[in-house]
Amino acid sequence: MRATASFTVDTFEPVGEPDGSIASALLTKTFTGDVEATSTVRMLTVDQTAYVAVERITGSVQGRKGSFVLLHTATQEEARWQVVAGSGTDELAGLTGTAVLTRHEDGSHTFTLDYEI
């Protein structure tokens, strides 16, 4: 199955001082579309050339309510977002899949989740 949503980054808060080339941040997002949800993201970046993050999304995917966790890994060449196995709750229990982020020229973002339950 495929779910598509737009999202906004509501907050971006650096956490502490950078440790050399590594910095951390907390983000919150709001999703609208096939995914109606909010999320909290904990991110580590390396000189703005790569990052890893863990994101808990809470709300609904195509009407199924619950939450799940995405693991982000990204470099300038590629980005991978994977649903963490076993992280789905309530009607999203058993969720597996991957997600893709598309950035548009106007600054907006589209989130596409290919998943199975």
C-alpha positions as CSV (number, residue, x, y, z in Angstrom):
1,M,0.0,0.0,0.0
2,R,1.1,3.6,-0.5
3,A,0.2,6.7,1.6
4,T,1.2,10.2,0.6
5,A,1.1,13.3,2.7
6,S,2.6,16.8,2.9
7,F,4.3,17.9,6.1
8,T,5.6,21.0,7.8
9,V,8.4,21.3,10.3
10,D,6.8,23.1,13.2
11,T,9.9,23.4,15.4
12,F,13.7,22.8,15.0
13,E,15.6,23.1,18.2
14,P,19.4,22.6,18.4
15,V,20.4,20.5,21.5
16,G,23.5,21.6,23.2
17,E,26.7,22.8,21.5
18,P,28.0,21.0,18.5
19,D,30.8,18.4,19.3
20,G,33.2,19.1,16.5
21,S,31.4,18.3,13.2
22,I,28.4,16.5,15.0
23,A,25.3,18.5,16.1
24,S,22.0,17.3,17.5
25,A,18.5,18.7,17.2
26,L,14.8,18.0,18.2
27,L,12.1,18.6,15.6
28,T,8.3,18.4,15.5
29,K,6.3,18.0,12.4
30,T,2.7,17.9,11.3
31,F,1.5,15.6,8.4
32,T,-1.7,16.1,6.3
33,G,-3.1,13.8,3.6
34,D,-3.1,10.0,3.8
35,V,-1.1,10.4,6.9
36,E,-2.8,12.7,9.5
37,A,-0.3,12.9,12.3
38,T,2.3,14.7,14.3
39,S,5.8,13.6,15.0
40,T,8.9,14.1,17.2
41,V,12.3,13.7,15.6
42,R,15.6,13.2,17.4
43,M,18.5,14.0,14.9
44,L,22.3,13.9,14.8
45,T,23.9,15.7,11.9
46,V,27.5,15.7,10.5
47,D,28.5,19.0,9.0
48,Q,25.1,19.2,7.2
49,T,26.4,16.4,4.9
50,A,24.8,13.4,6.6
51,Y,22.3,12.7,9.4
52,V,20.7,9.9,11.3
53,A,17.4,10.3,13.2
54,V,14.6,8.5,14.9
55,E,11.1,9.8,14.4
56,R,7.9,8.7,16.2
57,I,4.8,9.4,14.2
58,T,1.5,9.5,16.0
59,G,-1.9,9.8,14.3
60,S,-3.4,7.8,11.4
61,V,-2.3,6.2,8.1
62,Q,-5.2,6.0,5.7
63,G,-7.6,6.0,8.7
64,R,-5.8,3.4,10.8
65,K,-4.9,5.0,14.2
66,G,-1.7,4.4,16.1
67,S,1.9,5.3,16.1
68,F,5.2,4.0,14.6
69,V,8.9,4.8,14.5
70,L,11.0,5.6,11.4
71,L,14.8,5.3,11.3
72,H,16.4,7.9,9.0
73,T,19.8,7.6,7.4
74,A,20.9,10.2,4.9
75,T,23.9,11.5,3.0
76,Q,24.0,14.0,0.2
77,E,23.7,11.1,-2.2
78,E,20.7,9.3,-0.8
79,A,18.2,9.1,2.0
80,R,16.6,6.0,3.5
81,W,13.7,6.0,5.9
82,Q,12.7,2.6,7.3
83,V,9.8,1.7,9.6
84,V,11.3,0.1,12.7
85,A,10.0,-3.5,12.9
86,G,7.7,-4.0,15.9
87,S,7.2,-0.2,16.5
88,G,3.6,0.0,15.3
89,T,0.9,0.4,17.9
90,D,-2.9,0.0,18.0
91,E,-4.3,-0.3,14.4
92,L,-0.7,0.2,13.0
93,A,0.7,-2.8,14.9
94,G,2.7,-5.0,12.5
95,L,3.4,-2.0,10.2
96,T,6.5,-2.5,8.0
97,G,7.8,-0.4,5.1
98,T,9.9,2.4,3.8
99,A,9.4,6.1,3.2
100,V,10.7,8.7,0.8
101,L,10.9,12.5,1.3
102,T,10.5,14.7,-1.7
103,R,11.6,18.4,-1.5
104,H,9.9,20.8,-3.8
105,E,11.3,24.0,-5.3
106,D,8.8,26.1,-3.3
107,G,10.2,24.7,0.0
108,S,7.3,22.3,0.6
109,H,7.8,18.5,1.4
110,T,6.0,15.4,0.3
111,F,6.2,12.2,2.4
112,T,5.4,8.9,0.6
113,L,5.1,5.7,2.8
114,D,5.1,2.3,1.1
115,Y,3.9,-0.1,3.7
116,E,2.2,-3.4,4.7
117,I,0.3,-4.3,7.8
